[in-house]
Amino acid sequence: MVKQERAQVTRESIVAGAAAVFGRRGYGLASIADIATESGMTKGALYFHFPSKDELARAVIAEQHRRTMAAAAEAIEEGRPGLETMVLLSAVLARQLLTDPVVQAGIRLTTDVSLFDPPVTEPYQDWLSTSEALFRQAVVEGDLRADLDPGMLASVVVPAYTGVQLLSETMTNRADLLDRVRDLWTVLLPGIVPPSEWERLRDLPELIR
């Protein structure tokens, strides 16, 4: 294995270890010593790749965001209608939150806005842009009320989803996450779908399994 490949493997091991510690303890209680132990590295090796805990947390967020955006791109490439794709994306992220420690840690870090200066906004900006584009597509397809502004709707749905998953984490350690995301769409859809299309689209929340 060449030097660059070894360095990349080391970085990936450190990020995975950091995600495990941040996911369990949060940013404030996580220590570099804990992360080094979890990663199987010395503190010196860890500091060589990440000079501070802040940079390490940002690396976890970046990897989480890469994974969620890759999964979103796969779902979008299936070519489904915009509103259906949006519902399915919420299920994709929920399943990642249930199964992927890096995604769990990255989301936990990004939802605590007091941790970073400047704050980490790129993940939210990308989700807002993706959601707005899908809602614009849904308007063209006739699945979304034409009088609703897609950007405004995205700015409501994205934080609503964030709140739902945070409450699920707090109350049940995400055991009911898929149910709560399904409930979110059950509440939202009657207000955003044209009445003429309601019977056709009312079962979209059932895609979340």
C-alpha angles and dihedrals in degrees: 000000000000122000096257092051091050090050091051092050089049092051091049091051091050093048091049091049092046091050090053092051096041089047092054101036108018125232098291098053097037114102131199088237091056092048093048091051093047090049095047090238137122117249087245092058090047094051090048090064100030116027094195143020088246092059090047092052090049089052090054090050091049092052092046090051092048090054096047093046091048090053090046091051091052091052093047092049089061086077100227122155114286099249093046090049090051091053091047092049090057088055092047092055091045091054091049089052089054097048113021118074092197092054091046092052095043093052091047090053096046093050092059098073093178093070102074137052109224094027120240105252105152096091091052092045091052093048091048091051093046092048093047091051092051092047090050088052090050091054091053090048091051094243096112130054109265092220093062118094108231093213092052091048091051090051088057101040098047096054090040089056090047090053093047094053093045092053091046090052092049098044104035107006085253094301089132097036098117090047092051093048089050089051090051092058092042088059097040103045100067089058099047105034118085110253090237091060098041098101091050095048105031093097096056092107089063088071087074104091 
